[in-house]
Amino acid sequence: MKNKRLKIARIEMDMSQDDLARAVGVTRQTIGAIENGSYNPTLKLCVQICRVTNKTLNDLFWEEEESEE
């Protein structure tokens, strides 16, 4: 599942994927893979991303469950 919330938060901070990657110590490709949903980051990386973007884990990484009706 794509992480649009991370992309939006990054853009709101006026950061490129490369800027965010450097701030958290990973490659630009890692940030791209998180945003396009092909990589699940570690909790440690999630926390680092949240600190840089001033968001919570819930803001960026919590997936709402679809209700079954």
Buried (B, 14 or more C-beta within 10 A) or exposed (E): EEBEBBBBBBEEBEBEBEBBBBBBEBEBEBBBBBBEEEBEBEEEBBBBBBEBBEBEEEBBBEEEEEEEE
